[in-house]
Amino acid sequence: MSIRLAEANRAIHAALAKAHNLAVNISVGVCDADGRLVAFQRMDETLVEADRASIGKALVSVRSGRPSGDEPIKGSEYFRAATVIGEAAPLIRRPGGLPIIRAGQVEGALGVALVTSRTWNAHLPE
């Protein structure tokens, strides 16, 4: 079984509520057990890079069955964490992705990314 749209939307709304309480803007995506995007939301003032990053974090989590930040990466630059899969989202091995597990089975994953012009500029090489 895979996560259903209504469940994905509930997870997204919970993430958006938490972001609102923390006064940050996020992009959040939920994919099913096969890595297909089920639902997505982007708050105002996030950059398009956050869209792909949130989906990429969810993809890493659904494939590994673990949080996206569990696999260490070499280097600290954002782009070193990404491996592009065709035209799909990159695999992002950074914290922010969590698998959705029910009855011991991975049914999907949620990915959250906080990329604003402030945070993006911190990741650009000098």
MOPAC internal coordinates of N, CA, C and O (Angstrom, degrees):
PM7 1SCF
backbone

  N    0.0000 0     0.00 0     0.00 0    0    0    0
  C    1.4571 1     0.00 0     0.00 0    1    0    0
  C    1.5278 1   109.26 1     0.00 0    2    1    0
  O    1.2310 1   121.04 1   -28.67 1    3    2    1
  N    1.3140 1   115.61 1   151.33 1    3    2    1
  C    1.4598 1   122.11 1   178.28 1    5    3    2
  C    1.5247 1   109.47 1  -121.85 1    6    5    3
  O    1.2310 1   121.78 1   -17.97 1    7    6    5
  N    1.2998 1   114.20 1   162.03 1    7    6    5
  C    1.4642 1   119.62 1   178.01 1    9    7    6
  C    1.5242 1   110.16 1   -61.74 1   10    9    7
  O    1.2310 1   120.73 1   -39.12 1   11   10    9
  N    1.2969 1   116.21 1   140.88 1   11   10    9
  C    1.4626 1   123.05 1  -179.61 1   13   11   10
  C    1.5298 1   109.72 1   -93.71 1   14   13   11
  O    1.2310 1   120.48 1   -18.36 1   15   14   13
  N    1.3192 1   116.69 1   161.64 1   15   14   13
  C    1.4625 1   121.70 1  -178.40 1   17   15   14
  C    1.5249 1   112.12 1   -57.42 1   18   17   15
  O    1.2310 1   119.74 1   134.54 1   19   18   17
  N    1.3175 1   118.10 1   -45.46 1   19   18   17
  C    1.4720 1   120.52 1  -179.19 1   21   19   18
  C    1.5274 1   111.11 1   -60.67 1   22   21   19
  O    1.2310 1   120.39 1   140.86 1   23   22   21
  N    1.3380 1   116.86 1   -39.14 1   23   22   21
  C    1.4665 1   120.66 1   178.61 1   25   23   22
  C    1.5272 1   110.55 1   -68.67 1   26   25   23
  O    1.2310 1   120.66 1   138.35 1   27   26   25
  N    1.3080 1   116.34 1   -41.65 1   27   26   25
  C    1.4641 1   120.51 1   178.28 1   29   27   26
  C    1.5222 1   110.49 1   -61.49 1   30   29   27
  O    1.2310 1   120.47 1   137.24 1   31   30   29
  N    1.3067 1   116.71 1   -42.76 1   31   30   29
  C    1.4625 1   120.25 1   178.99 1   33   31   30
  C    1.5264 1   111.98 1   -64.63 1   34   33   31
  O    1.2310 1   119.99 1   142.47 1   35   34   33
  N    1.3318 1   117.63 1   -37.53 1   35   34   33
  C    1.4736 1   119.91 1   176.66 1   37   35   34
  C    1.5278 1   110.50 1   -63.50 1   38   37   35
  O    1.2310 1   120.41 1   137.91 1   39   38   37
  N    1.3289 1   116.82 1   -42.09 1   39   38   37
  C    1.4651 1   120.46 1   178.39 1   41   39   38
  C    1.5243 1   110.94 1   -63.14 1   42   41   39
  O    1.2310 1   120.68 1   138.00 1   43   42   41
  N    1.3136 1   116.31 1   -42.00 1   43   42   41
  C    1.4668 1   120.57 1   178.53 1   45   43   42
  C    1.5176 1   111.20 1   -63.96 1   46   45   43
  O    1.2310 1   120.06 1   135.28 1   47   46   45
  N    1.3123 1   117.50 1   -44.72 1   47   46   45
  C    1.4653 1   120.03 1  -179.73 1   49   47   46
  C    1.5216 1   111.23 1   -63.80 1   50   49   47
  O    1.2310 1   119.62 1   144.59 1   51   50   49
  N    1.3251 1   118.33 1   -35.41 1   51   50   49
  C    1.4667 1   121.15 1   176.02 1   53   51   50
  C    1.5268 1   110.67 1   -64.98 1   54   53   51
  O    1.2310 1   120.28 1   137.51 1   55   54   53
  N    1.3379 1   117.08 1   -42.49 1   55   54   53
  C    1.4653 1   120.92 1   178.57 1   57   55   54
  C    1.5259 1   110.98 1   -64.81 1   58   57   55
  O    1.2310 1   120.29 1   138.85 1   59   58   57
  N    1.3260 1   117.06 1   -41.15 1   59   58   57
  C    1.4692 1   120.57 1   178.81 1   61   59   58
  C    1.5259 1   111.27 1   -65.42 1   62   61   59
  O    1.2310 1   120.38 1   141.02 1   63   62   61
  N    1.3290 1   116.88 1   -38.98 1   63   62   61
  C    1.4665 1   120.52 1   178.42 1   65   63   62
  C    1.5283 1   110.40 1   -63.74 1   66   65   63
  O    1.2310 1   120.42 1   137.53 1   67   66   65
  N    1.3377 1   116.80 1   -42.47 1   67   66   65
  C    1.4624 1   120.67 1   178.26 1   69   67   66
  C    1.5301 1   110.54 1   -64.07 1   70   69   67
  O    1.2310 1   120.21 1   137.49 1   71   70   69
  N    1.3175 1   117.21 1   -42.51 1   71   70   69
  C    1.4675 1   121.07 1   178.03 1   73   71   70
  C    1.5214 1   110.55 1   -61.96 1   74   73   71
  O    1.2310 1   120.49 1   138.54 1   75   74   73
  N    1.3145 1   116.66 1   -41.46 1   75   74   73
  C    1.4657 1   120.47 1   178.29 1   77   75   74
  C    1.5290 1   110.15 1   -61.36 1   78   77   75
  O    1.2310 1   120.39 1   136.32 1   79   78   77
  N    1.3391 1   116.85 1   -43.68 1   79   78   77
  C    1.4724 1   120.60 1   178.66 1   81   79   78
  C    1.5232 1   111.87 1   -63.37 1   82   81   79
  O    1.2310 1   120.28 1   146.73 1   83   82   81
  N    1.3232 1   117.08 1   -33.27 1   83   82   81
  C    1.4660 1   121.95 1   179.38 1   85   83   82
  C    1.5312 1   112.66 1   -85.98 1   86   85   83
  O    1.2310 1   120.66 1   175.59 1   87   86   85
  N    1.3299 1   116.34 1    -4.41 1   87   86   85
  C    1.4635 1   122.70 1  -179.17 1   89   87   86
  C    1.5315 1   112.05 1    60.01 1   90   89   87
  O    1.2310 1   120.85 1  -136.12 1   91   90   89
  N    1.3366 1   115.97 1    43.88 1   91   90   89
  C    1.4602 1   121.74 1   174.40 1   93   91   90
  C    1.5219 1   108.47 1  -126.85 1   94   93   91
  O    1.2310 1   120.80 1   -22.22 1   95   94   93
  N    1.3179 1   116.08 1   157.78 1   95   94   93
  C    1.4625 1   121.63 1   177.75 1   97   95   94
  C    1.5137 1   108.78 1  -108.26 1   98   97   95
  O    1.2310 1   121.10 1   -45.69 1   99   98   97
  N    1.3273 1   115.51 1   134.31 1   99   98   97
  C    1.4579 1   120.18 1  -175.83 1  101   99   98
  C    1.5217 1   111.54 1  -133.01 1  102  101   99
  O    1.2310 1   121.80 1   -15.49 1  103  102  101
  N    1.3184 1   114.16 1   164.51 1  103  102  101
  C    1.4530 1   123.06 1   163.49 1  105  103  102
  C    1.5098 1   105.51 1  -113.05 1  106  105  103
  O    1.2310 1   120.52 1   -38.50 1  107  106  105
  N    1.3274 1   116.60 1   141.50 1  107  106  105
  C    1.4597 1   119.99 1  -178.26 1  109  107  106
  C    1.5225 1   109.36 1  -140.74 1  110  109  107
  O    1.2310 1   121.10 1   -47.36 1  111  110  109
  N    1.3248 1   115.50 1   132.64 1  111  110  109
  C    1.4564 1   121.04 1   179.39 1  113  111  110
  C    1.5165 1   110.74 1  -130.81 1  114  113  111
  O    1.2310 1   120.98 1   -30.19 1  115  114  113
  N    1.3140 1   115.74 1   149.81 1  115  114  113
  C    1.4610 1   121.99 1   176.67 1  117  115  114
  C    1.5221 1   107.90 1  -126.00 1  118  117  115
  O    1.2310 1   120.97 1   -50.93 1  119  118  117
  N    1.3218 1   115.74 1   129.07 1  119  118  117
  C    1.4666 1   119.83 1   176.46 1  121  119  118
  C    1.5230 1   109.50 1  -115.55 1  122  121  119
  O    1.2310 1   120.83 1   -20.24 1  123  122  121
  N    1.3224 1   116.02 1   159.76 1  123  122  121
  C    1.4643 1   120.59 1   179.32 1  125  123  122
  C    1.5290 1   109.86 1   -86.38 1  126  125  123
  O    1.2310 1   120.51 1     4.00 1  127  126  125
  N    1.3090 1   116.64 1  -176.00 1  127  126  125
  C    1.4656 1   121.84 1  -176.49 1  129  127  126
  C    1.5215 1   113.08 1   -62.27 1  130  129  127
  O    1.2310 1   120.13 1   157.75 1  131  130  129
  N    1.3180 1   117.36 1   -22.25 1  131  130  129
  C    1.4649 1   121.76 1   178.35 1  133  131  130
  C    1.5211 1   112.86 1   -92.96 1  134  133  131
  O    1.2310 1   119.74 1  -178.16 1  135  134  133
  N    1.3414 1   118.11 1     1.84 1  135  134  133
  C    1.4517 1   121.85 1   179.34 1  137  135  134
  C    1.5115 1   114.53 1    85.04 1  138  137  135
  O    1.2310 1   119.89 1  -167.95 1  139  138  137
  N    1.3487 1   117.81 1    12.05 1  139  138  137
  C    1.4729 1   120.75 1   177.27 1  141  139  138
  C    1.5204 1   109.24 1   -87.03 1  142  141  139
  O    1.2310 1   120.69 1   -42.18 1  143  142  141
  N    1.3175 1   116.29 1   137.82 1  143  142  141
  C    1.4542 1   121.21 1   179.31 1  145  143  142
  C    1.5209 1   109.96 1   -65.18 1  146  145  143
  O    1.2310 1   120.63 1   -51.75 1  147  146  145
  N    1.3456 1   116.40 1   128.25 1  147  146  145
  C    1.4663 1   122.30 1   178.81 1  149  147  146
  C    1.5232 1   110.09 1  -102.05 1  150  149  147
  O    1.2310 1   120.47 1   136.79 1  151  150  149
  N    1.3379 1   116.71 1   -43.21 1  151  150  149
  C    1.4702 1   120.77 1  -177.96 1  153  151  150
  C    1.5239 1   108.73 1  -153.09 1  154  153  151
  O    1.2310 1   121.32 1   -25.41 1  155  154  153
  N    1.3324 1   115.09 1   154.59 1  155  154  153
  C    1.4595 1   120.92 1  -177.25 1  157  155  154
  C    1.5273 1   109.84 1  -154.75 1  158  157  155
  O    1.2310 1   120.29 1   -36.64 1  159  158  157
  N    1.3213 1   117.05 1   143.36 1  159  158  157
  C    1.4668 1   123.09 1   172.69 1  161  159  158
  C    1.5257 1   108.74 1  -143.24 1  162  161  159
  O    1.2310 1   121.18 1   -35.22 1  163  162  161
  N    1.3224 1   115.35 1   144.78 1  163  162  161
  C    1.4665 1   121.00 1   174.99 1  165  163  162
  C    1.5163 1   107.91 1  -129.04 1  166  165  163
  O    1.2310 1   120.50 1   -51.23 1  167  166  165
  N    1.3146 1   116.65 1   128.77 1  167  166  165
  C    1.4582 1   121.14 1   176.86 1  169  167  166
  C    1.5265 1   109.17 1   -78.38 1  170  169  167
  O    1.2310 1   121.04 1   -18.67 1  171  170  169
  N    1.3191 1   115.62 1   161.33 1  171  170  169
  C    1.4601 1   120.95 1   176.74 1  173  171  170
  C    1.5246 1   110.32 1   -58.32 1  174  173  171
  O    1.2310 1   121.24 1   -30.25 1  175  174  173
  N    1.3192 1   115.23 1   149.75 1  175  174  173
  C    1.4638 1   124.08 1   174.63 1  177  175  174
  C    1.5221 1   114.78 1    68.98 1  178  177  175
  O    1.2310 1   119.93 1  -162.06 1  179  178  177
  N    1.3184 1   117.74 1    17.94 1  179  178  177
  C    1.4621 1   119.15 1   168.71 1  181  179  178
  C    1.5282 1   106.96 1   -98.78 1  182  181  179
  O    1.2310 1   120.89 1   -28.50 1  183  182  181
  N    1.3046 1   115.90 1   151.50 1  183  182  181
  C    1.4566 1   120.45 1  -179.27 1  185  183  182
  C    1.5261 1   110.34 1   -87.53 1  186  185  183
  O    1.2310 1   120.67 1   -18.73 1  187  186  185
  N    1.3061 1   116.32 1   161.27 1  187  186  185
  C    1.4564 1   121.90 1  -179.61 1  189  187  186
  C    1.5290 1   111.16 1   -60.17 1  190  189  187
  O    1.2310 1   119.74 1   151.74 1  191  190  189
  N    1.3132 1   118.10 1   -28.26 1  191  190  189
  C    1.4628 1   120.94 1   177.59 1  193  191  190
  C    1.5229 1   111.57 1   -60.25 1  194  193  191
  O    1.2310 1   120.48 1   149.62 1  195  194  193
  N    1.3237 1   116.68 1   -30.38 1  195  194  193
  C    1.4700 1   120.16 1   178.13 1  197  195  194
  C    1.5199 1   110.82 1   -67.39 1  198  197  195
  O    1.2310 1   120.20 1   148.08 1  199  198  197
  N    1.3232 1   117.23 1   -31.92 1  199  198  197
  C    1.4658 1   120.19 1   178.86 1  201  199  198
  C    1.5211 1   109.82 1   -59.25 1  202  201  199
  O    1.2310 1   121.01 1   125.82 1  203  202  201
  N    1.3137 1   115.67 1   -54.18 1  203  202  201
  C    1.4650 1   120.50 1  -178.71 1  205  203  202
  C    1.5229 1   111.58 1   -66.02 1  206  205  203
  O    1.2310 1   120.72 1   143.01 1  207  206  205
  N    1.3253 1   116.22 1   -36.99 1  207  206  205
  C    1.4649 1   119.70 1  -179.36 1  209  207  206
  C    1.5244 1   111.27 1   -65.16 1  210  209  207
  O    1.2310 1   119.90 1   137.69 1  211  210  209
  N    1.3237 1   117.79 1   -42.31 1  211  210  209
  C    1.4683 1   119.41 1  -179.42 1  213  211  210
  C    1.5234 1   110.43 1   -64.63 1  214  213  211
  O    1.2310 1   120.32 1   138.84 1  215  214  213
  N    1.3094 1   116.99 1   -41.16 1  215  214  213
  C    1.4659 1   120.80 1   178.81 1  217  215  214
  C    1.5320 1   109.58 1   -68.52 1  218  217  215
  O    1.2310 1   120.40 1   138.63 1  219  218  217
  N    1.3254 1   116.83 1   -41.37 1  219  218  217
  C    1.4639 1   120.95 1   178.89 1  221  219  218
  C    1.5155 1   113.18 1   -62.10 1  222  221  219
  O    1.2310 1   120.20 1   143.08 1  223  222  221
  N    1.3270 1   117.22 1   -36.92 1  223  222  221
  C    1.4650 1   121.23 1   176.85 1  225  223  222
  C    1.5228 1   110.31 1   -67.60 1  226  225  223
  O    1.2310 1   120.51 1   140.35 1  227  226  225
  N    1.3253 1   116.63 1   -39.65 1  227  226  225
  C    1.4628 1   120.22 1   177.04 1  229  227  226
  C    1.5319 1   110.24 1   -63.93 1  230  229  227
  O    1.2310 1   120.14 1   139.33 1  231  230  229
  N    1.3333 1   117.34 1   -40.67 1  231  230  229
  C    1.4691 1   121.09 1   179.14 1  233  231  230
  C    1.5279 1   112.12 1   -61.40 1  234  233  231
  O    1.2310 1   120.48 1   136.72 1  235  234  233
  N    1.3203 1   116.69 1   -43.28 1  235  234  233
  C    1.4630 1   120.32 1   178.10 1  237  235  234
  C    1.5248 1   109.83 1   -61.52 1  238  237  235
  O    1.2310 1   120.39 1   136.41 1  239  238  237
  N    1.3252 1   116.85 1   -43.59 1  239  238  237
  C    1.4636 1   120.52 1  -178.15 1  241  239  238
  C    1.5142 1   112.64 1   -66.73 1  242  241  239
  O    1.2310 1   120.38 1   138.84 1  243  242  241
  N    1.3309 1   116.88 1   -41.16 1  243  242  241
  C    1.4666 1   118.38 1  -178.38 1  245  243  242
  C    1.5281 1   110.29 1   -69.49 1  246  245  243
  O    1.2310 1   119.93 1   145.00 1  247  246  245
  N    1.3076 1   117.74 1   -35.00 1  247  246  245
  C    1.4702 1   120.49 1  -179.32 1  249  247  246
  C    1.5283 1   112.39 1   -73.39 1  250  249  247
  O    1.2310 1   120.57 1   143.96 1  251  250  249
  N    1.3349 1   116.51 1   -36.04 1  251  250  249
  C    1.4634 1   120.13 1  -176.50 1  253  251  250
  C    1.5213 1   112.66 1   -94.66 1  254  253  251
  O    1.2310 1   120.38 1   158.25 1  255  254  253
  N    1.3418 1   116.87 1   -21.75 1  255  254  253
  C    1.4573 1   119.99 1  -175.12 1  257  255  254
  C    1.5159 1   112.85 1    73.71 1  258  257  255
  O    1.2310 1   120.87 1  -163.13 1  259  258  257
  N    1.3461 1   115.94 1    16.87 1  259  258  257
  C    1.4703 1   122.38 1  -178.95 1  261  259  258
  C    1.5214 1   109.78 1  -135.16 1  262  261  259
  O    1.2310 1   120.15 1   -14.37 1  263  262  261
  N    1.3369 1   117.33 1   165.63 1  263  262  261
  C    1.4630 1   119.18 1   174.35 1  265  263  262
  C    1.5250 1   111.25 1   -57.72 1  266  265  263
  O    1.2310 1   120.49 1   -33.95 1  267  266  265
  N    1.3236 1   116.67 1   146.05 1  267  266  265
  C    1.4646 1   121.42 1  -174.76 1  269  267  266
  C    1.5167 1   113.89 1   -64.44 1  270  269  267
  O    1.2310 1   119.11 1   157.88 1  271  270  269
  N    1.3038 1   119.30 1   -22.12 1  271  270  269
  C    1.4569 1   121.57 1  -179.43 1  273  271  270
  C    1.5133 1   113.82 1   -89.26 1  274  273  271
  O    1.2310 1   119.85 1  -176.53 1  275  274  273
  N    1.3356 1   117.89 1     3.47 1  275  274  273
  C    1.4618 1   120.64 1  -177.56 1  277  275  274
  C    1.5160 1   113.73 1   -71.58 1  278  277  275
  O    1.2310 1   120.02 1   153.24 1  279  278  277
  N    1.3269 1   117.57 1   -26.76 1  279  278  277
  C    1.4597 1   120.19 1   179.87 1  281  279  278
  C    1.5218 1   109.10 1   -90.83 1  282  281  279
  O    1.2310 1   119.89 1   -61.59 1  283  282  281
  N    1.3329 1   117.82 1   118.41 1  283  282  281
  C    1.4595 1   118.93 1   179.46 1  285  283  282
  C    1.5229 1   111.18 1   -66.79 1  286  285  283
  O    1.2310 1   120.92 1   -33.29 1  287  286  285
  N    1.3210 1   115.85 1   146.71 1  287  286  285
  C    1.4626 1   121.03 1   176.69 1  289  287  286
  C    1.5147 1   108.86 1  -118.85 1  290  289  287
  O    1.2310 1   120.98 1   -24.59 1  291  290  289
  N    1.2970 1   115.73 1   155.41 1  291  290  289
  C    1.4530 1   119.79 1   178.33 1  293  291  290
  C    1.5167 1   108.34 1   -93.50 1  294  293  291
  O    1.2310 1   120.80 1   -46.10 1  295  294  293
  N    1.3098 1   116.07 1   133.90 1  295  294  293
  C    1.4547 1   120.35 1  -178.09 1  297  295  294
  C    1.5157 1   110.18 1    85.85 1  298  297  295
  O    1.2310 1   120.78 1   -18.47 1  299  298  297
  N    1.2917 1   116.11 1   161.53 1  299  298  297
  C    1.4609 1   119.34 1  -177.09 1  301  299  298
  C    1.5155 1   113.29 1  -112.97 1  302  301  299
  O    1.2310 1   119.68 1   179.41 1  303  302  301
  N    1.3202 1   118.22 1    -0.59 1  303  302  301
  C    1.4496 1   119.59 1  -178.44 1  305  303  302
  C    1.5203 1   111.30 1   -75.49 1  306  305  303
  O    1.2310 1   120.92 1   -38.64 1  307  306  305
  N    1.2918 1   115.85 1   141.36 1  307  306  305
  C    1.4570 1   123.36 1  -177.95 1  309  307  306
  C    1.5244 1   111.82 1   -53.54 1  310  309  307
  O    1.2310 1   119.97 1   133.37 1  311  310  309
  N    1.3114 1   117.66 1   -46.63 1  311  310  309
  C    1.4573 1   120.97 1  -174.53 1  313  311  310
  C    1.5262 1   112.96 1   -68.46 1  314  313  311
  O    1.2310 1   119.78 1   155.21 1  315  314  313
  N    1.3110 1   118.02 1   -24.79 1  315  314  313
  C    1.4631 1   119.59 1   177.08 1  317  315  314
  C    1.5231 1   111.11 1   -69.02 1  318  317  315
  O    1.2310 1   120.18 1   161.32 1  319  318  317
  N    1.3230 1   117.26 1   -18.68 1  319  318  317
  C    1.4625 1   121.27 1  -179.74 1  321  319  318
  C    1.5174 1   111.56 1   -85.88 1  322  321  319
  O    1.2310 1   120.30 1   173.52 1  323  322  321
  N    1.3028 1   117.03 1    -6.48 1  323  322  321
  C    1.4675 1   120.01 1  -172.65 1  325  323  322
  C    1.5241 1   111.61 1  -108.06 1  326  325  323
  O    1.2310 1   121.42 1   -42.99 1  327  326  325
  N    1.3170 1   114.88 1   137.01 1  327  326  325
  C    1.4510 1   122.32 1   171.19 1  329  327  326
  C    1.5127 1   106.04 1  -126.60 1  330  329  327
  O    1.2310 1   120.07 1   -66.09 1  331  330  329
  N    1.3098 1   117.48 1   113.91 1  331  330  329
  C    1.4572 1   119.90 1  -174.25 1  333  331  330
  C    1.5260 1   110.37 1   -75.78 1  334  333  331
  O    1.2310 1   120.91 1   -44.34 1  335  334  333
  N    1.3290 1   115.87 1   135.66 1  335  334  333
  C    1.4646 1   122.35 1   176.87 1  337  335  334
  C    1.5221 1   106.39 1  -108.87 1  338  337  335
  O    1.2310 1   119.66 1   -82.76 1  339  338  337
  N    1.3002 1   118.26 1    97.24 1  339  338  337
  C    1.4596 1   120.88 1  -178.52 1  341  339  338
  C    1.5150 1   110.17 1    55.35 1  342  341  339
  O    1.2310 1   120.73 1    52.43 1  343  342  341
  N    1.3064 1   116.21 1  -127.57 1  343  342  341
  C    1.4551 1   120.77 1   177.97 1  345  343  342
  C    1.5146 1   111.67 1  -100.77 1  346  345  343
  O    1.2310 1   120.11 1  -174.61 1  347  346  345
  N    1.3215 1   117.39 1     5.39 1  347  346  345
  C    1.4606 1   121.62 1  -179.12 1  349  347  346
  C    1.5225 1   110.27 1   -77.29 1  350  349  347
  O    1.2310 1   121.01 1     5.35 1  351  350  349
  N    1.3118 1   115.68 1  -174.65 1  351  350  349
  C    1.4585 1   120.90 1   178.13 1  353  351  350
  C    1.5218 1   109.91 1   -69.20 1  354  353  351
  O    1.2310 1   120.19 1   -27.64 1  355  354  353
  N    1.3191 1   117.25 1   152.36 1  355  354  353
  C    1.4625 1   120.13 1   175.79 1  357  355  354
  C    1.5325 1   109.95 1   -73.41 1  358  357  355
  O    1.2310 1   120.67 1   -20.86 1  359  358  357
  N    1.3127 1   116.33 1   159.14 1  359  358  357
  C    1.4605 1   120.27 1   171.84 1  361  359  358
  C    1.5258 1   106.62 1   -83.52 1  362  361  359
  O    1.2310 1   120.62 1   -60.57 1  363  362  361
  N    1.3014 1   116.43 1   119.43 1  363  362  361
  C    1.4610 1   120.85 1  -176.97 1  365  363  362
  C    1.5245 1   108.94 1  -110.10 1  366  365  363
  O    1.2310 1   121.02 1   -68.58 1  367  366  365
  N    1.3145 1   115.65 1   111.42 1  367  366  365
  C    1.4640 1   120.88 1  -179.35 1  369  367  366
  C    1.5218 1   110.27 1   -95.20 1  370  369  367
  O    1.2310 1   121.10 1  -124.79 1  371  370  369
  N    1.2995 1   115.49 1    55.21 1  371  370  369
  C    1.4590 1   123.42 1   178.12 1  373  371  370
  C    1.5238 1   107.61 1  -123.06 1  374  373  371
  O    1.2310 1   119.34 1   -24.34 1  375  374  373
  N    1.3224 1   118.87 1   155.66 1  375  374  373
  C    1.4675 1   119.96 1   177.48 1  377  375  374
  C    1.5289 1   111.50 1   -56.63 1  378  377  375
  O    1.2310 1   120.89 1   -35.50 1  379  378  377
  N    1.3248 1   115.91 1   144.50 1  379  378  377
  C    1.4568 1   121.05 1   177.96 1  381  379  378
  C    1.5154 1   113.53 1   136.29 1  382  381  379
  O    1.2310 1   119.76 1   170.25 1  383  382  381
  N    1.3290 1   118.07 1    -9.75 1  383  382  381
  C    1.4542 1   121.58 1   177.94 1  385  383  382
  C    1.5168 1   110.52 1  -111.09 1  386  385  383
  O    1.2310 1   120.49 1   -44.77 1  387  386  385
  N    1.3245 1   116.67 1   135.23 1  387  386  385
  C    1.4642 1   121.37 1   178.69 1  389  387  386
  C    1.5184 1   110.20 1  -131.72 1  390  389  387
  O    1.2310 1   120.36 1   -46.98 1  391  390  389
  N    1.3396 1   116.92 1   133.02 1  391  390  389
  C    1.4629 1   118.33 1   176.01 1  393  391  390
  C    1.5261 1   110.30 1   -71.87 1  394  393  391
  O    1.2310 1   120.96 1   -29.47 1  395  394  393
  N    1.3103 1   115.77 1   150.53 1  395  394  393
  C    1.4591 1   122.05 1   174.21 1  397  395  394
  C    1.5214 1   105.74 1  -105.79 1  398  397  395
  O    1.2310 1   120.89 1   -69.62 1  399  398  397
  N    1.3375 1   115.91 1   110.38 1  399  398  397
  C    1.4607 1   121.93 1  -173.39 1  401  399  398
  C    1.5216 1   109.28 1  -116.04 1  402  401  399
  O    1.2310 1   121.29 1   -49.23 1  403  402  401
  N    1.3266 1   115.14 1   130.77 1  403  402  401
  C    1.4651 1   121.15 1   177.28 1  405  403  402
  C    1.5231 1   107.77 1  -135.49 1  406  405  403
  O    1.2310 1   120.87 1   -49.17 1  407  406  405
  N    1.3269 1   115.94 1   130.83 1  407  406  405
  C    1.4620 1   122.10 1  -179.36 1  409  407  406
  C    1.5317 1   111.50 1    52.88 1  410  409  407
  O    1.2310 1   121.00 1  -141.40 1  411  410  409
  N    1.3272 1   115.70 1    38.60 1  411  410  409
  C    1.4542 1   121.06 1   177.09 1  413  411  410
  C    1.5212 1   115.76 1    77.79 1  414  413  411
  O    1.2310 1   119.80 1  -177.89 1  415  414  413
  N    1.3181 1   117.98 1     2.11 1  415  414  413
  C    1.4669 1   122.41 1  -178.83 1  417  415  414
  C    1.5271 1   110.61 1  -112.88 1  418  417  415
  O    1.2310 1   120.64 1   -42.02 1  419  418  417
  N    1.3273 1   116.38 1   137.98 1  419  418  417
  C    1.4650 1   120.73 1   174.86 1  421  419  418
  C    1.5294 1   107.16 1   -76.01 1  422  421  419
  O    1.2310 1   120.90 1   -62.46 1  423  422  421
  N    1.3368 1   115.89 1   117.54 1  423  422  421
  C    1.4624 1   120.93 1  -178.60 1  425  423  422
  C    1.5209 1   112.92 1  -106.58 1  426  425  423
  O    1.2310 1   120.84 1   177.21 1  427  426  425
  N    1.3114 1   116.00 1    -2.79 1  427  426  425
  C    1.4515 1   120.57 1  -179.75 1  429  427  426
  C    1.5135 1   109.33 1   163.37 1  430  429  427
  O    1.2310 1   120.95 1    11.24 1  431  430  429
  N    1.3155 1   115.79 1  -168.76 1  431  430  429
  C    1.4608 1   120.80 1   177.94 1  433  431  430
  C    1.5145 1   109.32 1  -158.56 1  434  433  431
  O    1.2310 1   121.62 1   -26.39 1  435  434  433
  N    1.3244 1   114.51 1   153.61 1  435  434  433
  C    1.4553 1   122.88 1   178.01 1  437  435  434
  C    1.5210 1   107.58 1  -115.16 1  438  437  435
  O    1.2310 1   120.27 1   -44.34 1  439  438  437
  N    1.3208 1   117.08 1   135.66 1  439  438  437
  C    1.4585 1   121.78 1   176.82 1  441  439  438
  C    1.5106 1   110.29 1  -125.96 1  442  441  439
  O    1.2310 1   120.65 1   -44.40 1  443  442  441
  N    1.3205 1   116.36 1   135.60 1  443  442  441
  C    1.4616 1   122.39 1  -179.65 1  445  443  442
  C    1.5223 1   108.88 1  -125.31 1  446  445  443
  O    1.2310 1   120.75 1   -44.94 1  447  446  445
  N    1.3287 1   116.16 1   135.06 1  447  446  445
  C    1.4641 1   120.87 1   177.37 1  449  447  446
  C    1.5185 1   109.33 1  -134.51 1  450  449  447
  O    1.2310 1   121.72 1   -42.43 1  451  450  449
  N    1.3013 1   114.31 1   137.57 1  451  450  449
  C    1.4596 1   122.71 1   176.50 1  453  451  450
  C    1.5159 1   106.14 1  -112.87 1  454  453  451
  O    1.2310 1   120.26 1   -83.53 1  455  454  453
  N    1.3166 1   117.11 1    96.47 1  455  454  453
  C    1.4606 1   120.94 1   178.29 1  457  455  454
  C    1.5188 1   108.09 1  -129.91 1  458  457  455
  O    1.2310 1   121.42 1   -74.66 1  459  458  457
  N    1.3127 1   114.88 1   105.34 1  459  458  457
  C    1.4594 1   121.99 1   174.05 1  461  459  458
  C    1.5220 1   106.51 1  -114.88 1  462  461  459
  O    1.2310 1   120.28 1    -4.44 1  463  462  461
  N    1.3015 1   117.06 1   175.56 1  463  462  461
  C    1.4649 1   118.43 1   178.89 1  465  463  462
  C    1.5282 1   110.12 1   -60.01 1  466  465  463
  O    1.2310 1   119.66 1   147.36 1  467  466  465
  N    1.3460 1   118.25 1   -32.64 1  467  466  465
  C    1.4648 1   121.67 1   177.96 1  469  467  466
  C    1.5237 1   110.89 1   -65.63 1  470  469  467
  O    1.2310 1   119.92 1   129.42 1  471  470  469
  N    1.3448 1   117.76 1   -50.58 1  471  470  469
  C    1.4615 1   120.02 1  -176.46 1  473  471  470
  C    1.5198 1   111.28 1   -72.60 1  474  473  471
  O    1.2310 1   119.81 1   145.26 1  475  474  473
  N    1.3271 1   117.96 1   -34.74 1  475  474  473
  C    1.4612 1   120.89 1  -179.41 1  477  475  474
  C    1.5203 1   111.13 1   -62.04 1  478  477  475
  O    1.2310 1   119.95 1   134.29 1  479  478  477
  N    1.3116 1   117.69 1   -45.71 1  479  478  477
  C    1.4555 1   121.63 1  -178.06 1  481  479  478
  C    1.5385 1   111.28 1   -61.29 1  482  481  479
  O    1.2310 1   119.70 1   151.51 1  483  482  481
  N    1.3207 1   118.19 1   -28.49 1  483  482  481
  C    1.4560 1   120.99 1   178.27 1  485  483  482
  C    1.5245 1   111.56 1   -69.21 1  486  485  483
  O    1.2310 1   119.27 1   159.23 1  487  486  485
  N    1.3471 1   119.00 1   -20.77 1  487  486  485
  C    1.4558 1   121.72 1  -178.33 1  489  487  486
  C    1.5197 1   113.73 1   -94.96 1  490  489  487
  O    1.2310 1   119.86 1   172.17 1  491  490  489
  N    1.3102 1   117.87 1    -7.83 1  491  490  489
  C    1.4461 1   120.12 1  -178.32 1  493  491  490
  C    1.5350 1   110.30 1   -77.85 1  494  493  491
  O    1.2310 1   120.42 1   -41.81 1  495  494  493
  N    1.3361 1   116.81 1   138.19 1  495  494  493
  C    1.4749 1   119.00 1   178.70 1  497  495  494
  C    1.5197 1   110.11 1   -66.41 1  498  497  495
  O    1.2310 1   121.37 1   -32.03 1  499  498  497
  N    1.3092 1   114.98 1   147.97 1  499  498  497
  C    1.4768 1   119.75 1  -179.79 1  501  499  498
  C    1.5013 1   111.42 1   -89.30 1  502  501  499
  O    1.2310 1   120.10 1   180.00 1  503  502  501

